[in-house]
Amino acid sequence: MAEHLRDTLETHDWEEILSWQRAQLPGFVARLRERSPFYAERLAEADADLDGAGWARVPFTVKDDIRRTQRERGPEDPLLGPMQGVPDEEIAQVIGSSGTTGNPTFFGLTARDLDTWRDSLANWLAIAGVGPGNIVALTTGIPMVAGGMPYADAVRAVGATLAWIGGQPTERQAQLMDLLRVDVLMGTASFVGFFAERCAEVLGKPAPRLHVRTILAGGEPGIGNPETRRRTLEAWGAERISEVMGMCDVMAGMWAQCGQGDGMHFAASRNVHVELIDPETREPLAWADGVEGEAVYTTFTREATPVVRYRSRDHVKVLGMECACGRRTPRIACIGRTDDMLIYKAMNVFPSDIRDVILGHSGHIVERLRIRKASPDQVRFDDPIPVEIETGANVGDELAAELAEAVRRLLRVRVAIEWLPLGAIPVSSYKNALTYVPEPVTA
């Protein structure tokens, strides 16, 4: 039931979809200039050819714009700052970012926005394999974030049964999973693996003896790695993992993996225009197999807090433009965040690339891993990048050297492997940043 093409727009050619979206942009910009003080100024010169080449000259919006306008909000400004596009009394719901990459920011939804989000997110869940008859465990413990109330609304909208177990002790979550015969688990990539272990400990039986057969994982990189996927499937005895991705700045869920399991489809075409740009030159890139770039979004139907050409900092690779499932929206993999990129001497590298090489060479002994930084904003490393690996296996210097050599050979950067005992790396039920780990204090 969930695999039917709920949103028939997805079966159209991608260029047709983009053409239809571009036709909506001039009217959207004209209305936004009238409603938002911030965009009235930012888009003052955006007049000509907005449905064509002129769109590439429209200024980008970045996260710091949102932070700054909210931080500097005056007593006469709208509730959510001058970017807001409706009067305060039309805000039906406020959503907050998790704050994992800086201070929290806030976004609003009108009643109409709630409807469009609910529709697009239901489509997003349907692509990921959720529909009538499913009992879905939502493990997010914070209703205010994008993975809270919006996800809960979407589960109900797609016709599934919501079991919102998040926010309770892990032991209680495990018990509820069993009692309610949950067959779909939603959580972060790191949490779903950890949770399988805890269920076995608490319930006295292995996680595969529960009812979970479909897993939706997102909020952080990891589940796209083949070794991680295999281990997670085995840990739960599940039949399917769907990687999912979204952001509260734009829409809580926009990309989801269909049953073919090869990349995430774009699920929000009715409400969000997505572009690819070169993150260095900022020039547009064509959607085509193998192209890599940064995803940029415009929420052309959003009323309360729309964004125009919003730089997501998500670095994605196009895996294909067609799919056996019948959808013709791009299939992508998220390689990492452009603002998470590390520099070892003169070489750029994503943390996810280091993770994938290590898991590919020793996944059977790696429980969790992370990169240690001296500070959250450290980007450059002159010495080998510290990589902490949690394992229960009997390991030593020889394997550490082997892994470091594999990273050097494939990525041309040097790492220093450090072994940690089981349980040393904390796991978050919402987001678990791969790199923001402080250096240990030494005497």
C-alpha positions in Angstrom: 0.0 0.0 0.0 2.7 2.5 1.0 4.7 1.8 -2.2 2.1 3.2 -4.6 3.0 6.5 -6.3 1.1 8.7 -3.9 2.2 11.9 -5.6 1.8 11.5 -9.3 4.0 14.5 -10.0 7.0 12.3 -9.3 6.3 10.2 -12.4 6.8 13.2 -14.7 10.1 14.0 -16.3 12.3 15.9 -13.8 12.8 18.8 -16.3 9.0 19.1 -16.6 8.8 19.3 -12.8 11.5 21.9 -12.7 9.8 23.9 -15.4 6.5 23.9 -13.5 8.3 25.0 -10.3 10.1 27.8 -12.0 6.8 29.1 -13.3 5.7 29.5 -9.7 8.8 31.5 -8.6 8.0 35.0 -10.0 4.7 35.2 -8.3 6.1 33.8 -5.1 8.9 36.4 -5.0 6.5 39.3 -5.7 4.2 38.2 -2.8 7.2 37.7 -0.5 8.6 41.2 -1.1 5.3 42.5 0.1 5.1 40.4 3.2 8.7 40.0 4.6 10.8 43.1 5.5 14.0 41.0 5.1 13.1 39.8 1.6 11.7 43.2 0.6 15.3 44.4 0.8 17.1 41.2 -0.2 15.0 40.7 -3.4 14.6 44.4 -4.4 16.6 43.8 -7.6 15.1 40.4 -8.4 12.7 41.5 -11.1 13.5 40.0 -14.5 13.5 36.5 -15.9 13.0 34.7 -12.5 11.6 31.6 -14.3 14.8 31.4 -16.4 18.5 32.2 -16.2 17.8 35.2 -14.0 17.0 32.9 -11.1 20.8 32.1 -10.7 21.4 35.8 -9.9 18.9 35.9 -7.0 20.9 36.2 -3.7 21.3 33.1 -1.5 19.9 32.8 2.0 22.1 31.2 4.6 21.7 30.0 8.2 23.5 33.0 9.6 20.8 35.3 8.0 18.2 33.5 10.1 20.3 33.6 13.3 21.2 37.2 12.8 17.7 38.5 12.1 16.3 36.6 15.1 19.1 37.7 17.4 18.7 41.3 16.4 14.9 41.2 16.4 13.5 44.5 17.8 10.3 44.9 19.9 8.3 45.9 16.9 9.6 43.1 14.7 7.5 40.0 14.0 7.7 37.1 16.4 10.3 35.2 14.3 12.2 38.2 13.0 12.0 40.3 9.8 12.2 37.2 7.6 8.7 36.2 8.7 6.1 36.6 6.0 2.8 36.7 7.8 1.4 38.6 10.9 2.1 36.9 14.2 -1.5 35.9 14.7 -1.3 33.7 11.6 1.5 31.5 13.1 -0.1 28.2 14.0 3.1 26.4 15.1 6.7 27.2 15.9 9.4 24.7 15.1 13.0 24.9 16.5 16.2 23.6 15.1 18.1 21.1 17.2 21.0 23.5 17.6 23.6 20.8 16.9 25.6 23.2 14.6 25.1 26.4 16.5 22.4 28.3 18.4 18.9 27.1 17.8 16.8 28.9 15.2 13.0 29.1 15.0 10.6 28.7 12.1 6.9 29.1 11.8 4.0 27.4 10.1 0.6 28.8 9.2 -2.5 26.6 9.1 -2.0 26.3 5.3 1.7 25.5 5.8 0.7 22.7 8.2 -1.5 21.2 5.4 1.3 21.4 2.8 3.8 19.9 5.2 1.5 17.1 6.2 0.8 16.3 2.5 4.5 16.3 1.4 5.6 14.4 4.5 3.0 11.8 4.0 4.3 11.3 0.5 7.8 11.2 2.0 6.8 8.4 4.4 5.0 6.5 1.6 8.2 6.5 -0.5 10.1 5.1 2.6 7.7 2.2 2.9 5.2 3.4 5.5 1.4 3.2 5.1 -1.9 1.9 6.5 -1.5 -1.1 8.7 2.0 -0.1 10.0 2.6 0.7 13.7 5.4 3.4 13.7 7.6 4.1 16.7 8.8 7.7 16.7 11.8 7.9 18.9 12.3 11.7 18.9 11.9 13.0 22.4 11.5 16.7 21.5 8.1 17.7 20.0 9.3 21.2 18.9 11.9 20.0 16.5 11.3 19.0 12.9 11.4 15.3 13.8 8.8 15.8 16.5 5.3 17.1 15.8 5.7 17.3 12.0 6.8 13.6 11.9 3.9 12.6 14.1 1.4 14.5 11.9 2.9 12.7 8.8 2.6 9.2 10.3 -1.1 9.8 11.0 -1.6 11.5 7.5 -0.2 8.5 5.7 -2.7 6.2 7.4 -0.3 4.5 9.8 -0.6 4.1 13.6 1.6 6.4 15.6 3.4 5.1 18.7 5.4 8.1 20.0 7.7 6.4 22.4 10.5 9.1 22.4 11.3 11.1 25.5 11.1 8.1 27.8 13.9 6.0 29.3 15.3 3.6 26.8 14.1 0.7 28.9 10.5 1.9 28.7 10.9 2.5 25.0 12.0 -1.1 24.5 9.0 -2.4 26.5 6.6 -0.3 24.5 8.1 -1.5 21.2 7.3 -5.1 22.3 3.9 -4.5 23.8 2.6 -2.4 20.8 4.0 -4.8 18.2 5.8 -1.9 16.4 6.9 -2.8 12.9 8.4 0.5 11.8 11.2 2.2 13.7 12.1 5.9 13.1 15.3 7.2 14.5 18.8 8.5 13.9 21.4 6.2 12.2 23.3 5.8 15.4 20.3 5.4 17.7 18.7 2.5 15.8 21.8 0.4 16.1 22.2 1.2 19.8 18.5 0.6 20.5 18.7 -3.0 19.2 21.3 -3.7 21.8 19.2 -2.1 24.6 16.1 -4.0 23.6 17.9 -7.3 23.8 19.2 -6.4 27.3 16.0 -5.1 28.7 13.6 -7.6 27.2 15.8 -10.7 27.6 15.3 -11.6 23.9 17.1 -10.5 20.8 15.7 -7.6 18.8 14.9 -9.8 15.7 12.3 -11.5 17.9 10.4 -8.2 18.0 8.2 -7.1 15.1 10.4 -4.4 13.5 10.7 -5.0 9.8 11.1 -1.5 8.4 13.6 1.1 9.7 13.7 4.8 8.7 17.0 6.4 9.7 18.2 10.0 9.2 19.3 13.1 11.0 23.0 12.3 10.6 25.2 10.5 8.1 25.9 6.7 8.4 23.0 4.6 7.2 24.0 4.9 3.6 27.1 2.9 4.2 26.6 -0.7 3.1 28.3 -2.2 6.1 26.2 -0.1 8.5 23.0 -1.0 6.7 23.9 -4.7 6.8 24.6 -4.7 10.5 21.5 -2.7 11.3 19.3 -5.1 9.3 20.8 -8.0 11.1 20.5 -6.4 14.5 16.7 -6.0 14.1 16.0 -8.9 11.7 14.5 -6.2 9.5 13.6 -6.5 5.8 14.1 -2.9 4.8 16.0 0.3 5.7 15.0 3.6 4.2 17.5 6.5 4.5 15.6 9.8 4.9 16.6 13.4 5.0 15.0 16.8 5.6 15.6 20.1 7.5 13.2 22.3 9.5 14.6 25.4 7.7 12.9 24.1 4.6 10.7 21.0 5.2 11.1 18.3 7.8 11.2 15.5 5.3 12.3 15.9 1.6 14.3 12.9 0.6 13.5 9.2 1.1 14.7 5.9 -0.1 12.2 3.7 -2.0 12.1 -0.1 -1.9 14.9 -0.3 -4.5 17.3 0.9 -1.9 19.6 2.9 -4.2 19.6 6.6 -3.2 16.9 8.9 -1.8 14.2 10.4 -4.0 13.0 14.0 -3.8 9.6 13.9 -2.2 8.6 17.6 -1.9 8.3 18.8 -5.5 4.8 20.3 -4.9 6.2 22.7 -2.4 10.0 23.0 -2.6 12.3 23.9 -5.5 15.7 22.3 -5.3 18.8 23.3 -7.1 22.4 22.0 -7.2 25.3 24.5 -7.0 29.0 24.2 -6.9 29.8 25.2 -3.3 33.0 27.0 -4.3 31.9 28.9 -7.4 28.2 29.1 -6.4 27.3 28.4 -10.0 24.3 26.2 -10.8 24.9 22.6 -11.8 22.7 20.4 -14.0 20.9 17.4 -12.5 22.6 14.4 -14.1 24.0 11.1 -13.1 27.2 11.4 -11.1 27.0 15.2 -10.5 28.1 16.3 -7.0 27.1 19.6 -5.5 25.3 21.5 -2.7 21.5 21.3 -2.4 19.8 24.7 -2.4 16.1 25.1 -1.6 13.3 27.6 -2.2 10.0 27.0 -0.3 7.7 28.6 -2.9 4.4 27.6 -1.1 5.5 28.3 2.5 3.8 31.3 4.0 5.1 31.9 7.6 8.9 31.7 7.2 9.8 31.0 3.6 13.4 30.8 2.4 14.7 31.8 -1.0 17.7 29.9 -2.5 18.6 28.5 1.0 22.1 27.0 1.1 21.6 23.7 3.0 25.4 22.9 3.1 24.4 19.3 2.3 26.9 17.9 -0.2 25.0 15.4 -2.4 25.8 13.1 -5.3 23.2 12.3 -8.0 23.0 8.5 -8.3 20.4 8.5 -11.0 17.5 10.2 -12.7 15.3 7.2 -13.2 14.2 4.3 -10.9 12.5 0.9 -11.3 9.9 2.1 -8.8 8.5 4.5 -11.5 9.6 7.8 -9.9 11.6 10.2 -12.0 12.8 12.6 -9.4 16.6 12.5 -8.7 18.1 9.8 -6.5 20.9 11.1 -4.3 23.3 10.2 -1.6 24.3 12.8 1.0 28.1 12.6 1.1 28.4 15.1 4.0 28.0 18.8 4.9 30.1 21.3 3.0 30.6 23.1 6.4 31.8 19.8 8.0 34.6 19.3 5.4 38.0 18.9 7.0 41.4 19.9 5.6 44.4 17.8 6.2 47.3 20.0 5.0 46.2 20.7 1.4 43.7 17.9 1.1 39.9 18.2 1.6 38.0 15.3 3.1 34.5 14.6 4.5 34.2 12.8 7.8 31.8 10.4 6.2 34.5 9.4 3.7 36.9 8.5 6.5 34.1 6.5 8.2 33.2 4.6 5.0 36.8 3.6 4.4 37.2 2.3 8.0 33.9 0.4 8.0 34.7 -1.1 4.6 38.0 -2.5 6.0 36.9 -3.5 9.5 33.2 -3.1 9.9 32.8 -6.3 11.7 34.8 -5.0 14.7 33.6 -1.3 14.7 30.7 -0.4 17.0 30.9 3.4 16.7 33.5 5.9 15.6 34.0 9.6 15.7 36.6 12.2 14.8 38.0 14.2 17.7 38.5 18.0 17.3 40.2 20.5 19.5 37.1 22.8 19.1 33.8 22.6 17.3 35.0 25.0 14.5 38.3 23.2 13.9 38.7 22.5 10.2 42.4 22.3 9.5 44.7 19.5 10.7 48.4 19.6 10.4 48.9 16.4 12.3 47.0 13.1 11.5 43.3 13.5 12.1 42.4 11.7 15.4 39.8 8.9 14.8 38.3 7.2 17.9 36.9 3.8 17.3 34.7 1.9 19.8 35.1 -1.8 19.7 34.7 -4.9 21.8 37.2 -6.9 19.7 40.8 -7.7 20.7 42.7 -5.1 18.5 46.1 -3.5 18.5 48.6 -1.4 16.7 48.8 -3.6 13.6 45.2 -3.2 12.7 45.3 0.5 13.6 48.2 0.9 11.1 46.3 -1.1 8.5 43.3 1.2 8.7 45.3 4.3 8.7 47.1 3.1 5.6 43.8 2.4 3.9 42.6 5.9 4.6 45.9 7.4 3.3 45.8 5.3 0.1 42.2 6.0 -0.8 41.7 9.5 0.5 45.3 10.9 0.6 45.0 12.1 4.2 46.5 10.7 7.3 44.6 9.6 10.4 45.6 8.4 13.9 43.4 5.5 15.0 42.6 5.4 18.8 40.8 2.3 20.2 38.0 2.9 22.8 36.1 0.3 24.9 32.4 -0.4 24.3 30.2 2.4 25.6 32.8 5.1 25.4 31.0 7.0 22.6 27.6 8.4 23.7 24.6 7.8 21.5 21.9 10.4 20.9 18.3 9.6 20.1 18.0 12.7 18.0 21.4 13.7 16.4 24.9 12.5 17.1 27.4 14.8 15.4 30.3 12.8 14.0 33.1 15.3 14.5 32.3 17.8 17.3 34.2 16.1 20.1 36.6 18.1 22.3 40.2 17.1 22.8 40.8 15.5 26.2 42.3 17.7 28.8 45.8 16.8 29.8 47.9 17.9 32.7 
